[in-house]
Amino acid sequence: MRDDPGFDRDAITACLDVQYGIRVASITFLPVGHDPYASVYEIIADDGTATFLKIRSGPVHIPALTVPRALIDHGIPAVLAPLRTRDGDMWSWLDGHDGFTVVLYPFLWGDNASVVGLTDDQWRAFGATLRATHDSGLADRFRDHLRVEDFALPSASLVRRMLGVVHETTFAGEAAAGPAAFWRENVVRIGDLLARAEGFGATLRAKPFELVLCHGDIHAANLLVGDDGRLWLVDWDAPLVAPRERDLLFVVGSRIARVVTPREEDLFFAGYGPVEIDPVALTYYRYERIVEDLGEFAKTVFLDPDLSESTRAQEAALALGFFAPGGDIDRAETVPRLRWPSASV
């Protein structure tokens, strides 16, 4: 659960009126998502129309807006793209809040798949939509605007920085002090984790891969199941050009956001179609995900002065769960199976 950052409601109302021509009737903060730099709201206009507002600090990552729009234009409809402003832009500054931007989306009535799961048909639709994304040919169009996979484990530097922070800092609140003590006690294990992941990355740099346009974070919480049964791929904040294993990480043996069962894998690949998966690449991406989440959770827990103690404790628990027996670190190099389903699924 996220804390309400307390943005000025009048500033939001004025922004939506000027930039989008929306007369706001109500603004409701939604305590969802793990992006520490973003807050989201349900907006109801005076004509009853609902939209989904994201307010984010820092510069706008333009491809996060243009990639889903390009996919829709390419004929892939199950993608959520931003609404345009009166001037045709896909984002705006939030006046009165320096450095904060506004992006507005259609509000899709439903819930994410981490809560409600997917039906058999929705699993097949997920597979087909992700395959269409990978086969769209848009990787070449966006190659100069997106991160292109180099297997360099970019998040490792943040984890090493956090190791320095916990070594040098005394924390007053238990929600940070307890995890900091755990990090100090497990410095060798964390170092071994980084070395193991970087070793897989070095191996993969010497191998050829087909690079495709990837969503980058397509776990169950970023699949929205509409009340009408339609499936939507949402939250395109981190697209990249990479081997398809970067996205298939969230399906094959995944426990990210929601456990994917072997049967659900079969249903997904019935929609996705035949593919040969490199188990080394899959393992690397599991490690990369752990390292990335570990660094971001640590930065939030140890460095965010505005975080409530309850939210700080929740974030810390998620990070410490990686180290539990049978947890993500223990499972990173276990590829449960690499067999794909028959057409009868």
C-alpha angles and dihedrals in degrees: 000000000000127000121241105253091208102238114184105266091206090056091051091048092050093047094052092046095050099037102034105018091240120147103210120222098172141003120202123186113225112210095211138115135048100241102118091202099052137069125188135207142186110234121199116193123212089257090056096255113144125214134176115235125200119193114191136179121228132031121329116257096221097197089060085068102033098045097062090043090053091049091053090048087050090060101263102127101176091080127102114226130177125265117246125246122237087270093052096255123134096221143025140199117256105236114228093024108081114216096013123119134198127220121179127203136180110269110243113204109224140063137272122266094246086070105034103022124216132281120232091262092048091053089053090047090051091053093047093048094049091047089051089052093050092045095043094100089227093123090085092049093053100032093105092048103044136059109269114213114258098160090236095135095232094189093062091084091060092051090050089049090052090051087058092047095053091045093054102034135076112207122209101200119071092225088069101025094059096051091043090056089049091052091051091050092048100041091120093050091048090049091050090050091055093046093049093050093046089050091057089047092055090051092051095049088068094053128083117239137179105243118215138174107275131192089218099208107040101150125140094275089061093053111086119202109205122218085246091058096254118138122225131191105218141173102051093179096129112035116161143169108254146125111297089248086078089073098029086063086082093058112033107080089331126167095173110130090338134013113258111214124215090251091053090050088054091051091048093051091046084066098034096049133216117338138160111227122205106226092203091055091047090051092048091052091050089054091044091053092051093048093046094049092043091055096045094046090048093049090052096045097043104032111027106097094186097057117112117238092244093053090043089054092049092051091047092051091054091053095045090050089071089069098049118115107275089012129134096288093051090048099043095099096040111100101189096205141329101210121118128212132268121245090258094075 
